[in-house]
Amino acid sequence: MDGNTVNGTHVEDVEGQNEAAPLKKPLDITYGIEDVPPWYLCIFLGFQHYLTMFGSTIAVPLILAPALCVADDNLAKSKLISTIFFVSGICTLLQSIFGVRLPIVQGATFSFLAPTFAILSLPHWQCPAPANTTSGLNATQNATGGPVGGDEVWMSRVREIQGAIMVAACFQVLLGFSGIMGLLMRFIGPLVIAPTITLVGLALFGAAADFAGRHWGIAALTIILITLFSQYLRNINIPCCGYSKDTGCRASSFPLFKLFPIILSMVFAWIFCAILTVANVFPDDPSIREFQARTDNRIGVLQEAPWFRFPYPGQWGTPTVSVAGVFGMLSGVLSSMIESIGDYYACARLSGAPPPPTHAINRGIGMEGIGCILAGAWGSGNGTTSYSENIGAIGITKVASRRVVQVGAILMIVLGMLGKFGALFTTIPDPIVGGMFCVMFGMIAAIGVSNLQFVDLNSSRNLFVFGSSVLLGLAVPYWLNKYPGVIDTTVPELNQIITVLLTTGMFVGGFTAFILDNTIPGTPEERGLLHWNRARGDDDMTWEEREALKVYDLPFGMSYIRRSNCTRYLPFCPTFCLPRFTGEEEEDMGAENKTTHTTSL
């Protein structure tokens, strides 16, 4: 049974039920979660995911460069970029196969930037005077073969961040696989998820404006192209030749604009910028803002990067651990978990899947913790989290295939080992990335608001909870950024944790909505909890609803898991807190596993 059949049956059987109907809208999905597009489409669509997460991924090491003392060392930046992509590919495969099982991409997280800067701002991590550092290209070797000079300066700082991330991530693994996070989800409904996801998009408007503001003309061109391809031309197919074993060569059509609006927009805008660069339309003075629209402003990375480089654990040396660093990084881990939960719901909503059940969230959070441990071991200088940008790409392309994301992950691993290829895409002008962000982040914010369809919007209680949460999620971080250092508890580590949490809009808005929604009196129907908990598997479910939740099952061993009674008590198993399948249901599911789950990896 293929993914289309499952999705189609699921919509038909359940759409007639008034209570769950809002969850079953197909959302015009071209490829569902369990659908497998042709191999050539998987490669192109996976490459599109690679390009979508490229801007934010390369932004992290570029932002960290001054604090790591590699501001002028393009080769060191290239090594960090390759490592991040390599680890992101591994973590994406783990998450899509064993984790939450949604088509969600893992990548570098901005949640870890604030604690990283706090750690590196300590006196003993201040960058030495320029006279005491050398370029990474000219670093010498000591008697043991280890790097000295400029390389050791930034590597020692990366090792400190590595140790803090790895220890703090163990806390995330514990919260996920122990089921504690799943227990908290029983108190989280649409009114908590809606402001959290909305603030994921709204909180990123600064990054979108910064990138786009380097040349609003080029950014506007990118926005117009994405809008043109994804909205106006999405139903226009390109004539082409098709081939099948049954009919041979035949005339066919291909939905080019619907499947590849982001790649097409970036390529056209990039070519346009290259022409203007050759014509010297853009200024060649780096101090001028429009200089960032040139395609040759990072050409040095392309020249210095090696053709092949294999990242490996401990490549910068043995990680170091400090108490202050671990406590500071815990705040980033907490913020990342809250953001990821919102991303899970947004991804499920855009993919046409039911909200993720408790066991899927437990596995997802636990697997992200393992991903952060791997990122720390490899020395990416950052952790990993779910990428909101790629969720927005699903909303634009209408392609939610898990296989596409897995192919994209393999591309991340392969291209992470090809230094020249990764360096090539660092030449994408910032305004193009900014234009793409404007569309993506707007889509994410709108998806957050769409969760309000499950609640009673005529209730002043619900309007108060949502409005207050969103406003506080914007106001509190703004105030703390305007007045840094205002949090003073006489305990530096506690100051870091409180500051990072309160400067994260998703945490402030989500926590406010959590408190208000669970303390202000309201009926479950008014709060939208009836079909919400039903879809998550918290109440008795029909056979059709169990079929819908099958997208969150593990790729193998499901027949044994369903027959075993003890797995119902494991927080990360798909049968967690569910009644056992008996009789015909168990036989039917066992037979279906043989045909379905072998191809749903």
Buried (B, 14 or more C-beta within 10 A) or exposed (E): EBBEEBBEBBBEBBBEBEEBEBBBEEBEBBBBBBBBBEEEBBBBBBBBBBBBBBBBBBBBBBBBBEBBBBBBBBBBBBBBBBBBBBBBBBBBBBBBBBBBBBBBBBBBBBBBBBBBBBBBEBEEBEBEEEEEBBBBEEBEEEEEEEBEBBBBBBBBBBBBBBBBBBBBBBBBBBBBBBBBBBEBBEEBBBBBBBBBBBBBBBBBBEBBBEBBBBBBEBBBBBBEBBBBBBEEBBEEBEEEEEEEEEEEEEEBEBBBBBBBBBBBBBBBBBEBBBEBBEEEEBEEEEEEBBBBBBBBBBBBBBEBBBEEBEBEEEBBBEBBEBEBBBBBBBBBBBBBBBBBBBBBBBBBBBBBBBBBBBBBBBBBBBBBBBBBBBBBBBBBBBBBBBBBBBBBBBBBBBBBBBBBBBBBBBBBBEBBBBBBBBBBBBBBBBBBBBBBBBBBBBBBBBBBBBBBEBBBEEBEBBBEBBEBBBBBBBEBBEEBEEEEEEBEEEEBBBBBBBBBBBBBBBBBBBBBBBBBBBEEEBEEEBBBBBBBBBBBBBEEBEEBBBBBBBBBBBBBBBBEBBBBEEBBEBBBBBBBBBEEBEEEEBEEBBEBBEEBBEEBB
